[in-house]
Every structure is written in structure tokens, then in C-alpha cells.
Amino acid sequence: MNLFKKRNLVFVFLFFICPFQSVSQVQDSFFPIQIGNSWKMLDWDSGMWGEEVFYTHFVSDSVKINNKTYYHVNMHHDRFFREDSAGLFYEYRDGKEIVLFDFKMTVGDTFAIDSGFCCCLDRKTVTTFRGTVNEEIHFYVDWWPDIVDEEEEYTFQKNVGLVRYKPNFHSIEILKQVVLDGRVYGEPTIIADKKQTGLPLSPELSVSNYPNPFNGNTVIEFYVPHEGFVDLNIYNSIGQKSANLVYETVQPGRHRVTWDSQQFPSGSYFIKMEFDDRVKIHRITLLK
């Protein structure tokens, strides 16, 4: 065998025993926000009322803002995230980019975020949702330290993403199923048929608002699973009705309505949504 043939055989041998890394593997990230990934969360409180409610946070597409690529993630409302190679995780909100998380933080580390701060509460090695051994990190975010009920908590596992989410003072969401790079992990019993649009399933019944806290107007978003009558009102902290925003039959799906609060004083208010024989309450904060 001549030298040229020997070199070719060596190249073929090395090609098969040392394959290139697949580009389809899940990114080595605490929050892999590739398009198509999704996290199906159980509203832990809902089980106490005899009815389990699920929310699906999913990455739908990407957008360019100020020459930077952000991924569009539906987490009760539209949010726009990106991560850099240094482990910093950014969110574009209120017309600017902020650092939301630093995945290099250790326990007790804190940094300023808008008018509040982000703190790393815990970091440890665990058996992850996918069954592998990897890191888990837990963040506490306080957007407005002087106000109750706008704190958030996030727990991430590397190469899994969000496993626990506390969007406000009275709600906790626990991961039950995750789709990463087209593969499904989690409980098969909650895999349901998707709509013809191919989008992940929406929550059964929900109401939220953004921004919160707010000054002036706030957008209230609600979801109903089927056609029915919705009565949606705003109440102040002593139970007086401040506004009626919806009083009509609506079609299934997501709906948005804006509350103009210019004539109302600062303080805590409550959204009360009645649908069929069910009621949803959501606390909001008006700042002036």
C-alpha cells in the first residue's frame, strides 16, 4: 500500500471514531431558548381547588432589535430574551435592554436591575429533569423593593431551562414537560393534541397584566378555553369596583383590553374575571 492510500485510510478512520459535534444538540445553557423549545408548567395552587391548570412557555420566533437578535418567549405575555457567551442573560423591556440574570453568579451575589435587584439564592448540582447530573441555579428578582407582590423567583437547570417559576407573590409553577430540540421530556400523560396552528397548548383559564407595576395604562390579557360570557372588573383594595372592562360573550382564545387608570390613585388593585362558574383574581399595582 502506497503512502497516499495509507493517509486516506487514516483520515477515514479518524472521521468515524471522532465525529464532529452535532449542531442539533441542545445548547449548553441554563435557558436554551431555541425556536420550538417549550416548558409546560403546572400551576401548583390550582390543584388545591380540584382542577389542574397548565401554562406553556414557548419560544415562537426571533426578532432584531437595535441590531441584536432576541428570542420571543411567551411567558403569560410577550417577552424578548438573549444570552451572550459570557453567561449574561438579557431582556428587552420598556424600550431598553437590561441584564436579567448572570449565570456565573454564586450564592449571595447580587446586582442592580432597573429599580430593584437580582440575587442568587442557591446553586447546586442535582439530577436534572432530563435525568442527567448538572447544575441548578435559583434567582430572586425584586423589581420594586418598596412594593409587595411584584417579586419573582426563577429556578433553572443547565440544558433543561426553567423548572420552577414564581411569577408573583401567590403563584408557583412547576415544570412537568419540556420540549428541547424536538425531543419531549416529562410526563406523557399531559401530552395533548396540539391545535392546527402547531403552537403549544395555551392555559385553560388565565388573566394577567403588563407592565406590573404600572403608571397610567396597563394591558390586561386573559384566555378562555371556549366560547362563553366574561365579566372582568377592577376593584380597589377595600373592595370597591373601579372599572368594568369586559361584560360580553367572547370567543375562545387570548384577548387583551387596556385599563386607563389616570383618574385613580396609587395603590393595589385586583382584577376579577368571572367565566362560566369560575373566578380568577389577579393583583396589580398602580404607581404615580
C-alpha atoms as one frame of an Amber mdcrd trajectory, in Angstrom:
protein
   0.000   0.000   0.000   1.486   3.346  -1.010   1.757   6.385   1.286  -1.201
   8.201  -0.330  -3.594   5.287   0.341  -2.366   4.977   3.916  -3.121   8.646
   4.569  -6.641   8.253   3.157  -7.336   5.254   5.375  -6.127   7.133   8.463
  -8.401  10.082   7.607 -11.471   7.817   7.179 -10.695   6.031  10.457 -10.398
   9.293  12.389 -13.572  10.676  10.786 -15.673   7.789  12.128 -14.177   7.460
  15.604 -14.059  11.262  16.236 -17.252  12.651  14.690 -17.947  16.345  14.655
 -20.327  17.630  17.328 -23.918  17.717  16.081 -25.314  21.229  15.656 -28.728
  19.920  16.690 -27.695  19.215  20.264 -29.234  21.355  22.966 -27.147  24.436
  23.652 -25.096  24.244  26.878 -27.252  26.810  28.616 -29.392  27.281  31.716
 -32.192  28.584  29.493 -31.926  27.079  25.968 -34.144  29.491  24.061 -34.003
  27.955  20.603 -37.126  28.357  18.478 -39.544  25.490  19.106 -38.435  24.763
  22.675 -41.179  24.910  25.301 -41.729  24.403  29.031 -45.109  23.130  30.249
 -45.683  24.191  33.852 -48.270  23.107  36.400 -49.837  25.904  38.421 -49.234
  24.309  41.808 -52.025  26.235  43.532 -54.617  25.055  41.007 -54.532  21.501
  42.342 -55.787  22.758  45.698 -59.088  23.677  44.028 -59.531  20.304  42.349
 -58.573  21.444  38.870 -55.053  21.357  37.466 -54.079  24.306  35.277 -51.067
  24.239  32.953 -49.162  27.041  31.258 -46.870  26.541  28.273 -43.974  28.975
  27.924 -42.663  28.612  24.395 -40.098  30.153  22.033 -42.032  31.177  18.938
 -39.570  33.178  16.819 -36.686  35.648  16.873 -36.609  39.390  16.244 -33.946
  42.005  15.567 -33.910  44.982  17.922 -31.071  47.526  17.656 -29.058  45.001
  15.586 -29.304  42.368  18.342 -31.216  39.103  17.999 -33.760  38.387  20.734
 -35.897  35.294  21.109 -39.625  35.816  21.536 -40.849  33.806  24.535 -44.472
  33.682  25.643 -44.454  33.687  29.457 -48.025  34.827  30.185 -47.181  37.777
  27.943 -44.609  38.523  25.257 -41.002  38.675  26.476 -37.789  39.061  24.483
 -34.553  37.402  25.646 -30.999  36.842  24.507 -27.917  35.279  26.066 -24.269
  36.051  25.373 -21.241  33.771  25.526 -20.234  35.184  28.935 -23.359  33.789
  30.624 -25.271  37.068  30.816 -28.982  36.779  30.065 -30.743  39.897  28.784
 -34.346  41.005  28.447 -35.590  43.811  26.216 -38.395  45.586  28.073 -39.793
  49.105  28.317 -37.710  50.224  25.339 -34.313  49.155  26.674 -32.113  46.147
  27.300 -31.429  45.019  30.868 -29.315  42.226  32.324 -31.854  39.892  33.912
 -29.573  37.030  35.053 -25.887  36.294  35.336 -25.480  32.524  35.178 -21.954
  32.769  36.612 -23.266  34.103  39.949 -22.629  32.254  43.184 -24.893  32.106
  46.244 -25.399  35.546  47.761 -24.249  37.524  44.707 -26.499  40.483  43.905
 -26.646  43.095  41.155 -28.882  46.062  40.399 -31.685  45.574  37.912 -33.779
  48.608  36.935 -35.145  49.996  40.218 -34.589  46.700  42.036 -32.101  43.856
  42.149 -31.412  40.217  41.265 -29.937  37.838  43.846 -28.636  34.277  43.509
 -30.325  32.302  46.311 -28.917  28.854  45.579 -26.588  26.991  43.247 -26.000
  23.245  43.424 -25.508  20.012  41.494 -28.681  17.945  41.029 -30.187  15.168
  38.969 -31.988  17.269  36.389 -35.443  16.952  34.864 -33.811  15.073  31.951
 -32.211  12.556  34.321 -28.646  13.825  33.926 -26.396  15.287  36.614 -25.865
  19.003  36.142 -26.123  22.410  37.809 -29.232  24.128  39.138 -29.419  27.841
  39.951 -32.141  29.785  41.776 -32.687  33.551  41.323 -34.794  36.067  43.235
 -35.788  39.207  41.308 -37.316  42.189  43.128 -38.347  44.820  40.595 -39.590
  47.367  43.160 -38.263  46.715  46.717 -40.819  49.054  48.302 -43.798  47.185
  46.842 -45.215  43.796  47.789 -46.325  41.247  45.158 -44.026  42.109  42.264
 -41.206  39.768  43.292 -40.318  36.857  41.008 -38.299  33.679  41.500 -36.746
  31.542  38.784 -35.042  28.148  39.085 -33.075  26.874  36.083 -31.290  23.604
  35.363 -28.485  23.526  32.818 -29.580  22.068  29.463 -33.185  21.966  30.699
 -34.240  25.560  31.330 -36.984  26.776  33.625 -38.044  24.140  36.198 -39.746
  26.372  38.779 -41.240  29.842  38.295 -42.853  32.116  40.858 -44.306  34.982
  38.789 -45.809  36.779  41.787 -46.462  36.540  45.494 -49.236  33.951  45.290
 -48.372  31.671  42.344 -45.895  28.835  41.850 -45.367  26.955  38.585 -43.578
  23.578  38.450 -42.134  22.023  35.271 -43.985  18.926  34.109 -42.900  18.608
  30.495 -40.212  20.176  28.316 -39.582  20.088  24.567 -35.911  20.629  23.660
 -34.622  20.408  20.113 -37.710  18.433  19.122 -37.428  15.865  21.932 -40.068
  15.612  24.666 -39.107  15.002  28.309 -41.519  14.621  31.202 -44.911  13.158
  31.943 -46.509  11.573  28.849 -49.954  11.769  30.450 -50.138  15.522  29.896
 -49.141  15.413  26.229 -52.279  16.523  24.416 -53.106  17.080  20.770 -51.929
  20.442  19.500 -54.145  22.863  17.648 -53.922  23.039  13.877 -51.579  26.016
  14.238 -48.942  23.710  15.708 -48.403  26.022  18.676 -48.082  24.585  22.178
 -51.233  24.383  24.247 -52.490  27.507  25.996 -53.600  27.667  29.635 -57.132
  26.553  30.462 -58.137  29.862  32.035 -55.879  32.767  32.956 -55.687  36.509
  33.498 -52.582  38.692  33.834 -51.392  42.218  33.077 -48.283  44.008  31.883
 -46.464  46.010  32.895 -46.917  45.446  36.610 -46.379  47.738  38.496 -47.579
  50.366  36.022 -48.156  54.088  35.709 -51.073  55.149  33.526 -52.242  52.353
  31.268 -51.808  48.616  31.685 -52.713  45.823  29.266 -54.836  43.044  30.722
 -54.608  39.729  28.901 -56.979  36.846  29.513 -57.508  33.426  27.984 -60.719
  31.379  27.834 -60.844  27.774  26.582 -64.227  28.004  24.856 -66.938  30.483
  23.935 -68.621  31.967  26.974 -69.603  35.047  28.929 -66.810  37.063  30.602
 -67.335  39.651  33.339 -63.993  41.361  34.055 -63.766  44.116  36.670 -61.152
  46.134  38.563 -61.540  46.539  42.339 -59.568  48.699  44.757 -58.006  47.423
  47.990 -61.230  47.893  50.009 -63.411  46.015  47.544 -64.982  48.934  45.658
 -65.448  48.438  41.920 -63.222  50.831  39.959 -63.973  49.761  36.393 -65.788
  47.205  34.287 -63.691  46.313  31.253 -65.458  43.296  29.752 -69.095  42.259
  30.007 -69.889  40.158  26.977 -69.670  36.782  25.275 -66.193  36.149  23.838
 -64.710  33.566  21.511 -62.131  31.006  22.734 -58.526  32.169  22.816 -56.465
  35.086  24.078 -57.947  38.566  24.478 -56.446  41.904  25.510 -58.033  45.004
  26.980 -56.396  48.208  28.241 -57.233  49.876  31.554 -56.692  53.639  31.640
 -56.031  54.346  35.328 -55.207  58.057  35.041 -58.105  59.085  37.311 -57.287
  56.564  40.069 -54.822  56.949  42.966 -51.725  54.825  43.523 -52.174  51.549
  45.332 -53.055  47.885  44.972 -55.970  46.829  42.787 -57.457  43.476  41.870
 -58.607  42.109  38.531 -61.598  39.815  38.993 -62.577  37.735  35.975 -65.717
  35.583  36.034 -66.191  32.958  33.327 -68.897  30.288  33.473 -68.949  29.367
  37.170 -65.229  30.058  37.687 -63.421  33.104  39.062 -59.820  34.282  38.591
 -58.242  37.008  40.759 -55.024  38.849  39.882 -53.380  41.576  41.979 -51.919
  44.647  40.232 -50.082  47.745  41.469 -50.573  51.333  40.250 -47.698  53.767
  40.834 -47.825  57.528  40.266
